[in-house]
């Protein structure tokens, strides 16, 4: 009687272990089968096509707190030296990770002016680089300070911020003053596998208005979007998808521990009997 009872218990435990193994296989298949290729890849199944480039309104206007590089050349190199001495010194700051330096240039103050050598205060805000360039050139000629001067203006603070589910969240400075959404994401190391590709958030400030725009990287409509080309001080935030959120939930943290404990209990009872 005792022997048959032990045999029954052993058979029962083996049945539990077999059932437990089946449950583990089902859970594994469920997790692996939930992968959605459309949400894991950019431009999923996008056909070959062509898009007209949207280059309108890419020339930004100068704003307050912009840092400008203004260089002047002419037939008299010695006479132009004074105009190439910017009024903002180079500053260096150290952190625990690295030392950063701030490039020198002409800072647009809160009233929208820059202070240019000899010419004095010049209104820069709300003008394009071309407009400011022509104004400075004309002033140099009218005052007979230089002969045939050439003025070049560049932004020193043209940058975009890329945050969230990217490999290297960062603030990227763009020397060329032109960058697309995809280029900015590439400079940040590209999206992680946990990125929500169909709901990228773009934050942009224009005319004292902060805009929040949602962009879909799984659709080819991104190439014709007016927000495909980024502007200075744009912020890109990449949200985490449901898989990332689920992987950090308490249920998923405790599930492996519970399953391991059950497995250990079944094996212990099986060895005991």
PLY file of the C-alpha trace (Angstrom):
ply
format ascii 1.0
element vertex 273
property float x
property float y
property float z
element edge 272
property int vertex1
property int vertex2
end_header
0.00 0.00 0.00
2.80 2.38 0.96
4.72 1.54 -2.22
1.71 2.20 -4.43
1.15 5.52 -2.66
4.76 6.59 -3.35
4.39 5.49 -6.96
1.22 7.55 -7.28
2.87 10.63 -5.76
5.88 10.26 -8.06
3.59 9.95 -11.07
1.66 13.00 -9.89
4.84 15.06 -9.51
6.06 14.01 -12.94
2.72 15.15 -14.35
3.12 18.52 -12.61
6.65 18.87 -13.98
5.47 18.04 -17.49
2.62 20.52 -17.19
5.03 23.14 -15.85
7.34 22.57 -18.83
4.45 23.02 -21.24
3.49 26.27 -19.49
7.06 27.57 -19.82
7.09 26.72 -23.53
3.77 28.49 -24.06
5.01 31.59 -22.21
8.22 31.63 -24.27
6.31 31.30 -27.53
3.90 34.05 -26.47
6.70 36.49 -25.76
8.60 35.73 -28.95
5.52 35.76 -31.16
4.54 39.25 -29.96
7.35 40.89 -31.90
5.87 43.27 -34.45
8.26 43.93 -37.33
6.33 47.04 -38.31
6.99 48.62 -34.92
10.60 47.43 -34.75
11.77 48.88 -38.07
11.71 52.32 -39.65
9.84 52.68 -42.96
8.54 49.10 -42.77
7.53 47.84 -46.22
7.86 51.30 -47.80
7.92 50.95 -51.64
10.48 52.55 -53.91
9.37 56.07 -54.77
10.47 59.69 -55.11
9.64 62.76 -53.04
9.96 66.42 -53.85
12.35 68.11 -51.44
10.72 70.56 -49.07
13.29 73.36 -48.77
10.89 76.17 -47.97
11.39 78.23 -44.83
14.76 76.63 -44.01
16.51 79.98 -43.54
15.97 80.76 -39.85
15.68 84.30 -38.55
18.11 85.50 -35.94
16.71 85.44 -32.41
17.64 86.77 -29.01
20.49 84.83 -27.34
21.77 83.55 -30.68
25.54 83.41 -30.95
26.84 84.57 -34.32
30.20 84.29 -35.99
30.77 87.37 -38.16
33.95 87.49 -40.24
35.00 90.33 -42.53
37.53 90.26 -45.37
38.62 92.97 -47.79
41.46 94.12 -50.02
43.19 95.48 -46.92
43.76 92.60 -44.45
45.17 94.89 -41.75
42.09 97.12 -41.78
39.76 94.16 -41.34
41.44 92.79 -38.20
39.46 95.04 -35.89
36.15 93.74 -37.28
37.08 90.12 -36.60
37.58 90.57 -32.86
34.28 89.34 -31.41
33.03 90.75 -28.11
32.30 87.42 -26.38
35.40 85.70 -24.94
35.93 81.97 -25.07
34.75 80.32 -21.84
35.65 76.88 -20.54
33.81 74.80 -17.99
34.70 71.42 -16.50
32.40 68.61 -15.44
33.08 65.19 -13.98
33.01 63.66 -17.46
34.58 66.23 -19.77
35.70 69.79 -20.34
33.50 71.90 -22.60
34.36 75.16 -24.33
32.07 77.87 -25.63
33.01 79.36 -28.96
33.48 83.10 -29.18
31.11 85.18 -31.25
28.59 88.02 -31.24
25.79 87.44 -28.76
22.36 88.84 -29.64
21.22 90.56 -26.45
17.71 90.68 -24.97
16.94 93.80 -26.99
17.91 92.04 -30.21
21.16 93.94 -30.83
24.79 92.97 -31.37
27.71 95.28 -30.66
29.94 95.39 -33.71
33.36 97.10 -33.70
33.22 100.75 -34.86
29.66 100.34 -36.20
28.28 100.04 -32.67
24.85 98.57 -31.92
23.22 96.82 -34.86
19.72 95.35 -34.80
20.05 91.62 -35.58
16.96 89.90 -34.17
14.16 88.99 -36.58
16.50 89.34 -39.56
17.91 86.60 -41.75
21.65 86.15 -42.08
21.49 87.59 -45.58
19.70 90.73 -44.41
22.21 91.31 -41.60
25.10 90.56 -43.95
23.90 93.15 -46.47
23.33 95.76 -43.77
26.85 95.39 -42.30
28.42 95.41 -45.76
26.54 98.56 -46.72
27.55 100.34 -43.48
31.23 99.49 -44.00
31.08 100.89 -47.54
29.02 104.00 -46.68
31.42 104.96 -43.88
34.38 104.27 -46.15
35.87 101.91 -43.60
36.67 99.11 -46.08
36.89 98.71 -49.81
34.79 95.90 -51.30
34.24 94.10 -47.97
32.98 90.52 -47.81
30.92 89.65 -44.72
30.21 86.07 -43.70
27.77 85.16 -40.91
27.28 81.76 -39.31
25.39 80.43 -36.31
27.56 79.10 -33.48
24.62 77.76 -31.47
22.74 75.81 -34.16
21.95 72.66 -32.20
19.25 70.06 -31.63
18.59 67.87 -28.60
17.83 64.16 -28.97
16.43 62.46 -25.86
14.69 59.26 -24.84
15.08 55.81 -26.40
18.23 56.45 -28.42
21.65 54.92 -27.92
23.34 58.17 -26.88
20.96 60.95 -25.77
22.78 64.16 -26.56
22.74 67.78 -27.66
24.17 67.92 -31.18
25.83 71.05 -32.57
25.38 71.34 -36.35
28.20 73.27 -38.08
26.46 73.07 -41.48
23.30 74.69 -40.02
21.19 72.08 -41.77
20.10 68.72 -40.39
17.19 66.34 -40.96
15.33 64.29 -38.37
17.03 61.08 -39.52
20.49 62.66 -39.41
19.91 63.90 -35.86
18.79 60.43 -34.74
21.87 58.96 -36.43
24.15 61.39 -34.58
22.57 60.16 -31.33
23.41 56.55 -32.17
20.01 55.66 -33.70
16.88 54.38 -31.96
17.00 51.46 -29.54
14.84 48.35 -30.05
12.51 49.70 -27.36
11.78 52.96 -29.20
8.21 53.85 -30.15
8.85 54.60 -33.82
5.35 55.74 -34.75
5.08 58.47 -32.12
8.26 60.59 -32.15
7.75 63.90 -30.34
9.23 67.08 -31.83
9.27 70.22 -29.65
9.86 73.52 -31.47
9.64 77.14 -30.37
8.68 79.74 -32.97
7.35 83.28 -32.50
7.03 82.74 -28.72
4.90 79.65 -29.34
5.97 76.16 -28.31
4.79 73.52 -30.80
4.45 69.81 -30.03
4.39 67.64 -33.16
4.05 63.85 -33.44
5.99 62.11 -36.24
5.72 58.53 -37.56
8.97 56.89 -38.67
7.16 53.78 -39.92
5.46 55.78 -42.68
6.94 57.34 -45.82
4.91 60.49 -45.09
7.80 61.61 -42.90
9.75 62.56 -46.05
7.12 65.11 -47.10
6.55 66.46 -43.60
7.41 70.15 -43.03
9.18 68.98 -39.87
11.55 66.58 -41.63
14.18 69.34 -41.74
14.98 70.44 -38.20
15.59 73.96 -36.97
17.94 75.28 -34.33
16.98 74.40 -30.73
14.53 71.69 -31.80
14.07 68.91 -29.23
13.39 65.32 -30.30
11.99 62.97 -27.68
11.68 59.25 -28.43
9.18 57.46 -26.21
9.61 53.89 -24.97
7.28 51.28 -26.45
5.01 48.93 -24.52
7.66 46.19 -24.46
10.05 48.43 -22.52
7.33 49.50 -20.12
6.20 45.90 -19.59
9.77 44.69 -19.00
10.14 47.11 -16.10
6.78 46.40 -14.49
6.56 44.59 -11.16
4.73 41.61 -12.66
7.59 40.91 -15.05
10.14 41.38 -12.29
8.45 38.87 -9.98
7.41 36.34 -12.65
10.88 34.76 -13.13
11.30 34.49 -9.35
7.92 32.79 -8.90
8.51 30.36 -11.78
11.98 29.52 -10.50
10.61 28.88 -7.01
7.89 26.57 -8.35
10.42 24.71 -10.46
12.73 24.25 -7.48
9.83 23.02 -5.31
8.72 20.46 -7.91
12.26 19.14 -8.37
12.81 18.92 -4.59
9.57 16.98 -4.03
10.35 14.69 -6.94
13.81 13.89 -5.55
12.39 13.36 -2.06
9.84 10.80 -3.11
0 1
1 2
2 3
3 4
4 5
5 6
6 7
7 8
8 9
9 10
10 11
11 12
12 13
13 14
14 15
15 16
16 17
17 18
18 19
19 20
20 21
21 22
22 23
23 24
24 25
25 26
26 27
27 28
28 29
29 30
30 31
31 32
32 33
33 34
34 35
35 36
36 37
37 38
38 39
39 40
40 41
41 42
42 43
43 44
44 45
45 46
46 47
47 48
48 49
49 50
50 51
51 52
52 53
53 54
54 55
55 56
56 57
57 58
58 59
59 60
60 61
61 62
62 63
63 64
64 65
65 66
66 67
67 68
68 69
69 70
70 71
71 72
72 73
73 74
74 75
75 76
76 77
77 78
78 79
79 80
80 81
81 82
82 83
83 84
84 85
85 86
86 87
87 88
88 89
89 90
90 91
91 92
92 93
93 94
94 95
95 96
96 97
97 98
98 99
99 100
100 101
101 102
102 103
103 104
104 105
105 106
106 107
107 108
108 109
109 110
110 111
111 112
112 113
113 114
114 115
115 116
116 117
117 118
118 119
119 120
120 121
121 122
122 123
123 124
124 125
125 126
126 127
127 128
128 129
129 130
130 131
131 132
132 133
133 134
134 135
135 136
136 137
137 138
138 139
139 140
140 141
141 142
142 143
143 144
144 145
145 146
146 147
147 148
148 149
149 150
150 151
151 152
152 153
153 154
154 155
155 156
156 157
157 158
158 159
159 160
160 161
161 162
162 163
163 164
164 165
165 166
166 167
167 168
168 169
169 170
170 171
171 172
172 173
173 174
174 175
175 176
176 177
177 178
178 179
179 180
180 181
181 182
182 183
183 184
184 185
185 186
186 187
187 188
188 189
189 190
190 191
191 192
192 193
193 194
194 195
195 196
196 197
197 198
198 199
199 200
200 201
201 202
202 203
203 204
204 205
205 206
206 207
207 208
208 209
209 210
210 211
211 212
212 213
213 214
214 215
215 216
216 217
217 218
218 219
219 220
220 221
221 222
222 223
223 224
224 225
225 226
226 227
227 228
228 229
229 230
230 231
231 232
232 233
233 234
234 235
235 236
236 237
237 238
238 239
239 240
240 241
241 242
242 243
243 244
244 245
245 246
246 247
247 248
248 249
249 250
250 251
251 252
252 253
253 254
254 255
255 256
256 257
257 258
258 259
259 260
260 261
261 262
262 263
263 264
264 265
265 266
266 267
267 268
268 269
269 270
270 271
271 272
